[in-house]
Amino acid sequence: MNGIERAAMTNLEVIQELYRAFREKDYDAFLKICTPDLEWIQSEGFPQGATYRGAEAVIEGVFKRNDTRWEKFSFQIEQYLDADESVIVIGAYVGRHRQSQKPLHAAAAHVYDLNNGKVCRFRMFADTKLIWNAMN
């Protein structure tokens, strides 16, 4: 950057960048802030919930799949909690299901673990019943 090296991001800034990348579908940025062995764990009972390995698997199996299933799908952030090598994000999934046309608003918490400034694990805790209700 014009000969000046950018300062390393804090773990909280890395997670904020992750949400920016998700919102803007900047998958290259997402790949850069995740470790190659990223473990992405969705809640049991989440539609097509699974554990994904690697950032590319997350892009295909989670992010792009959400785009086909939901209109205006997003995660509305209420609070960030910085816990050293982990960052917890409290918020809610919102959107409208493309088939049912029902709105979605489901509380959720995301827990990110970081290693050397990169996301190495994601765990989601969500009210999956509300998600299924919006789909049916």
C-alpha positions in Angstrom: 0.0 0.0 0.0 2.3 2.7 -1.3 5.3 1.3 0.5 3.5 1.4 3.9 2.7 -1.9 5.3 -0.8 -2.1 6.8 -0.9 -2.8 10.5 -2.2 -6.2 11.5 -5.9 -6.3 12.3 -7.2 -7.2 15.8 -9.3 -10.3 16.1 -12.4 -8.2 16.4 -11.5 -6.3 13.2 -11.0 -9.7 11.4 -14.5 -10.7 12.3 -15.9 -7.3 11.3 -14.1 -7.8 7.9 -15.7 -11.3 7.7 -19.2 -9.9 7.9 -18.3 -7.2 5.4 -17.1 -9.8 3.0 -20.2 -11.8 3.5 -22.5 -8.8 2.9 -20.7 -7.8 -0.2 -20.1 -11.3 -1.5 -16.3 -10.6 -1.4 -15.3 -14.2 -1.3 -11.6 -13.5 -2.0 -11.5 -11.4 1.2 -13.2 -14.3 3.1 -10.6 -16.8 1.8 -7.8 -14.5 2.9 -9.0 -14.2 6.5 -9.6 -17.9 7.1 -7.1 -20.7 7.7 -6.9 -23.5 5.0 -8.3 -26.0 7.5 -11.3 -23.8 8.6 -14.0 -25.7 10.5 -17.5 -24.2 10.1 -20.0 -25.8 12.4 -23.7 -25.1 12.0 -26.3 -25.8 14.7 -27.9 -29.2 14.7 -31.3 -28.9 13.1 -30.3 -26.0 10.9 -31.6 -26.5 7.4 -28.8 -28.4 5.5 -26.7 -27.9 8.7 -23.4 -29.6 8.7 -19.7 -29.1 9.5 -17.8 -27.7 6.6 -14.1 -27.9 6.2 -12.2 -25.2 4.3 -13.3 -21.7 3.3 -14.3 -22.7 -0.2 -16.7 -25.4 1.1 -18.3 -22.6 3.3 -18.7 -20.3 0.3 -20.4 -23.0 -1.8 -22.3 -24.9 0.9 -23.4 -22.0 3.1 -23.1 -18.5 1.6 -24.2 -19.3 -2.0 -26.8 -21.8 -0.8 -28.4 -19.0 1.4 -28.6 -16.8 -1.6 -30.7 -19.3 -3.5 -33.0 -20.0 -0.6 -33.5 -16.5 0.9 -34.3 -13.0 -0.3 -32.3 -10.3 1.5 -30.7 -12.8 3.8 -28.4 -11.3 6.4 -27.2 -11.5 9.9 -28.1 -8.4 11.9 -25.4 -7.8 14.5 -26.4 -6.6 17.9 -23.2 -7.0 19.9 -19.6 -8.1 19.5 -17.8 -9.7 22.5 -14.0 -9.8 22.2 -12.6 -12.8 24.2 -8.9 -12.8 23.2 -8.6 -15.7 20.7 -12.3 -15.9 20.3 -14.9 -13.4 19.2 -18.6 -13.9 20.0 -21.3 -12.1 17.9 -24.9 -11.8 19.0 -27.6 -11.0 16.5 -30.3 -12.4 14.4 -30.8 -14.0 11.0 -33.3 -12.0 8.9 -34.7 -12.3 5.4 -37.6 -13.8 3.4 -37.8 -17.3 2.2 -38.1 -17.4 -1.6 -40.6 -20.2 -1.8 -42.9 -19.6 1.2 -42.5 -15.8 1.1 -42.5 -15.9 4.9 -40.2 -13.5 6.8 -37.4 -14.7 9.0 -36.1 -13.3 12.2 -34.2 -15.8 14.4 -31.9 -15.0 17.2 -28.4 -16.5 17.0 -24.9 -16.3 18.4 -21.7 -16.9 16.4 -18.5 -18.0 18.1 -15.3 -17.5 16.1 -11.9 -18.9 17.1 -8.9 -17.3 15.6 -5.3 -18.5 15.2 -2.6 -15.9 14.3 -5.2 -13.5 13.1 -7.1 -15.9 10.9 -10.5 -17.6 11.5 -10.0 -21.3 12.2 -13.3 -22.3 13.6 -16.9 -21.0 13.5 -19.8 -22.3 15.7 -23.4 -21.2 15.3 -26.1 -21.4 18.0 -29.5 -20.5 16.6 -33.2 -21.0 17.1 -33.6 -23.3 14.2 -37.4 -23.8 14.8 -38.0 -20.2 13.7 -35.9 -20.8 10.6 -37.9 -23.9 9.7 -41.2 -22.0 10.4 -40.2 -19.4 7.8 -39.4 -22.1 5.2 -42.8 -23.9 5.6 
